[in-house]
Amino acid sequence: MREWSDDRKENPLEQVHPGHDLPARRRDDEGDFHDLMPSTCPDCGCTFYQAKDDPSIIWEPGTAWEETCRDRECHCHNDPVIGARRS
């Protein structure tokens, strides 16, 4: 059995079973699980995730900037929504 390392905390959207085509799943702020689909922030170009069954529920990257990020002051980095709807 594989021991989990701390680097999994840095990338919580990593697949649980590498090499298998299983969807990434996360809990929302109410504790319900959702399959995720990637999307692109229109303001900075970074990847964020939406619930497949309710695209208004999102998981934004926070401090996880991509190399191609156009705006590190973007709302998805400075005020990220994690498993909830942006108000």
N, C-alpha and C positions, 0 to 999 in steps of 0.2 A: 504494500500500500504506500502511496506517495505522501510524503509530509508536505503540508502547505507552507510556503515561505511567505515572508512579509511582502514580497513584490506583488503578490495577488491583491493586496490592499491598495496598491498604487493603481491598478487597472481592474476595478471591480466588474467591468463588462467583458473581461476575458472569458472565453468559453470554459465551462467546467471540465469538459472532456476534449482536450486539444486533438485535432485531427479528425474529429467527428463533426458532422454538420448539424449540431444542435443549436437551437436559437438561444441567444442571451436572454435571460429573464431577470427581472428586478421587482422588488416590492415597491408599491407606491406608499404615500404617507398614511394610508389607511390600512396597510398591511396586506393588500391583495397583490398577487403575482401577475405580471404582464410579460408577454413576449415583446421584444424590442425590435425596432427598425431604425436604422441610422438616417439622419437628416443633416442638412447643412445650415448653419446659422447664416441668415441673409446679411447680417451686419459685419461679421468678422471672417466667415468662411470655415470656422471650426465645426467639427462633427458633434452633434448632440443626438440624443435618442428619444424616440416617441414610442408610446405603447401602441402595438398593432391594433388592439381592440378599441382604443380611445386615443387618437393622436393628439388630443389636447393635454394629455398627461406626458410630461417631458422630464428628461434627465439631462441637465446641461453640464458642460465640462468643468466649470469652476477654474481651478488653477492649472488644469491639464491643457496647456496651449499646444497647438500644432505648429510645426515650423512655418506653415503658410498662413498663420493667423495675421489678419490685416489690422486688428484693433484689440490690443490686450486690455483696453479699458471698456470693452463691450460688456453689456449687462449679463451675458452668459458666463463671464469670468468673475465679475465683481459682485453680482447678486444672483448666483445660480439657483435655478429651480431644480430640486431633486425629488422626483417622484410625485409631482403635484402639477396643478395648472397654473400658468403664469397669470397673475391678476392684473 
